[in-house]
Amino acid sequence: MLYIGLDIGSVSVKTVVLDSDGSIKKILPYTRHFGEPIKVLLKHFEQLSTEIDIVNDIRVTGAGGKLVANILGVDFINELPAQIEAARRLYPYAKSIIDIGGEDSKFIDIVHEDYVYD
């Protein structure tokens, strides 16, 4: 079983493929979209289509994620809980996250699930 995670940010698209255990199988390169995230996403899907036959689910997050999730008919996940969950799974001893994106930055206190936007 394979799952795709998409982060459609304000300036880039990030794509990851996970297996049923949550292990990372493939990460596509960080790709700037220059205001056209759908074009970049189609290129990512085209690349993955040569390597993957069946995808069990897709989840989308990020500043442009709601639009893409609606287009694809899949679930949108708010990026803050997504980042907290990923940090807890991949880095169980981490206590905070600093997210510096193209549009904003955030400090996330993982222990208290508290965050501050800049």
Secondary structure as the mmCIF struct_conf table of DSSP 4:
data_model
#
loop_
_struct_conf.conf_type_id
_struct_conf.id
_struct_conf.beg_label_comp_id
_struct_conf.beg_label_asym_id
_struct_conf.beg_label_seq_id
_struct_conf.end_label_comp_id
_struct_conf.end_label_asym_id
_struct_conf.end_label_seq_id
STRN STRN1 LEU A 2 ILE A 8
BEND BEND1 SER A 10 VAL A 11
STRN STRN2 SER A 12 ASP A 19
TURN_TY1_P TURN_TY1_P1 SER A 20 ASP A 21
STRN STRN3 ILE A 24 ILE A 27
HELX_LH_PP_P HELX_LH_PP_P1 LEU A 28 TYR A 30
STRN STRN4 THR A 31 ARG A 32
TURN_TY1_P TURN_TY1_P2 PHE A 34 GLY A 35
HELX_RH_AL_P HELX_RH_AL_P1 PRO A 37 SER A 49
TURN_TY1_P TURN_TY1_P3 THR A 50 GLU A 51
BEND BEND2 ASP A 53 ASP A 53
STRN STRN5 ASP A 57 THR A 61
BEND BEND3 GLY A 62 GLY A 62
TURN_TY1_P TURN_TY1_P4 ALA A 63 GLY A 64
HELX_RH_AL_P HELX_RH_AL_P2 GLY A 65 LEU A 72
TURN_TY1_P TURN_TY1_P5 GLY A 73 GLY A 73
STRN STRN6 ASP A 75 PHE A 76
HELX_RH_AL_P HELX_RH_AL_P3 GLU A 79 LEU A 90
TURN_TY1_P TURN_TY1_P6 PRO A 92 TYR A 93
STRN STRN7 SER A 96 ILE A 100
BEND BEND4 GLY A 102 GLU A 103
STRN STRN8 SER A 105 ASP A 109
TURN_TY1_P TURN_TY1_P7 ILE A 110 GLU A 113
STRN STRN9 ASP A 114 TYR A 117
#
